[in-house]
Amino acid sequence: MKFSLVSGNGGTLIAAYYANTAEEAVAAANALETLGMRPNVVKSNKKYMIYVGLGDMKKNKQLREAAMRFLMEKMRSGTPREREIVRRIRKKPPFFQ
């Protein structure tokens, strides 16, 4: 999965996976649902994007740790805009407890 910072509404983080066909997207979404997450599937150009939000990432230890590493890397070497988004995410109440 690929992490992306989203700047709208104070900033958030999403983990996304891209699939070529609708069947692959549904299979990936079902796999994430078995892990207790609520995946969203949207058509993005010719591919399908399956993504989970920050709240669902907190439920899975491996995903949570990878997200923390991503955020630390963005604080260290990201653009000023990325650093600002990470600061906003860190200020949100239950930040990865």
C-alpha positions as CSV (number, residue, x, y, z in Angstrom):
1,M,0.0,0.0,0.0
2,K,1.1,3.5,-0.7
3,F,0.7,6.3,1.8
4,S,-0.5,9.8,0.8
5,L,-1.0,13.0,2.7
6,V,-4.4,14.7,2.1
7,S,-4.6,18.4,2.9
8,G,-8.3,18.9,3.1
9,N,-10.1,19.5,6.4
10,G,-7.0,19.9,8.5
11,G,-5.1,17.1,6.9
12,T,-5.2,13.3,7.1
13,L,-3.3,10.3,5.9
14,I,-4.6,7.5,3.6
15,A,-3.1,4.2,2.6
16,A,-4.0,3.3,-1.0
17,Y,-3.7,0.3,-3.2
18,Y,-4.3,0.5,-7.0
19,A,-5.9,-2.4,-8.9
20,N,-6.3,-2.8,-12.7
21,T,-9.7,-4.5,-12.7
22,A,-12.9,-4.2,-10.6
23,E,-12.5,-7.9,-9.6
24,E,-9.0,-7.2,-8.1
25,A,-10.4,-4.1,-6.3
26,V,-13.2,-6.1,-4.8
27,A,-10.9,-8.9,-3.7
28,A,-8.5,-6.4,-2.1
29,A,-11.4,-4.6,-0.3
30,N,-12.7,-7.9,1.0
31,A,-9.2,-8.8,2.3
32,L,-9.1,-5.5,4.2
33,E,-12.5,-6.0,5.6
34,T,-11.4,-9.3,7.1
35,L,-8.7,-7.4,8.9
36,G,-11.5,-5.2,10.5
37,M,-11.0,-2.2,8.3
38,R,-13.5,-0.2,6.2
39,P,-12.0,0.2,2.7
40,N,-13.3,2.6,0.2
41,V,-13.1,1.8,-3.6
42,V,-13.1,4.5,-6.2
43,K,-12.4,4.6,-9.9
44,S,-9.2,6.6,-10.6
45,N,-8.6,7.1,-14.3
46,K,-8.3,3.5,-15.7
47,K,-7.5,1.9,-12.4
48,Y,-9.4,1.4,-9.1
49,M,-8.1,2.9,-5.9
50,I,-8.8,1.0,-2.7
51,Y,-8.0,3.1,0.4
52,V,-8.3,3.2,4.1
53,G,-8.3,6.3,6.3
54,L,-6.2,7.2,9.3
55,G,-8.8,5.8,11.8
56,D,-8.6,2.3,10.2
57,M,-4.8,2.3,10.1
58,K,-4.8,2.6,13.9
59,K,-6.5,-0.8,14.1
60,N,-3.6,-2.7,12.4
61,K,-0.2,-2.8,14.1
62,Q,1.9,-3.2,10.9
63,L,0.0,-0.5,9.1
64,R,0.2,1.8,12.0
65,E,4.0,1.4,12.4
66,A,4.5,1.9,8.6
67,A,2.3,5.0,8.8
68,M,4.4,6.4,11.7
69,R,7.6,5.8,9.7
70,F,6.1,7.6,6.7
71,L,5.0,10.6,8.9
72,M,8.5,10.8,10.5
73,E,10.1,10.7,7.1
74,K,7.8,13.5,5.9
75,M,8.6,15.6,9.0
76,R,12.3,15.1,8.3
77,S,12.6,15.5,4.6
78,G,9.2,16.6,3.3
79,T,8.3,19.9,1.7
80,P,7.1,22.7,4.0
81,R,3.5,22.0,3.0
82,E,3.9,18.3,3.9
83,R,5.4,19.2,7.2
84,E,2.5,21.4,8.0
85,I,0.0,18.6,7.2
86,V,1.9,16.2,9.4
87,R,1.8,18.8,12.2
88,R,-1.9,19.0,11.9
89,I,-2.3,15.2,11.9
90,R,-0.2,15.0,15.1
91,K,-2.4,17.6,16.9
92,K,-5.6,15.5,16.4
93,P,-6.7,14.0,19.7
94,P,-6.0,10.3,19.5
95,F,-2.8,10.3,17.5
96,F,-1.7,6.6,17.2
97,Q,-2.0,5.7,20.9
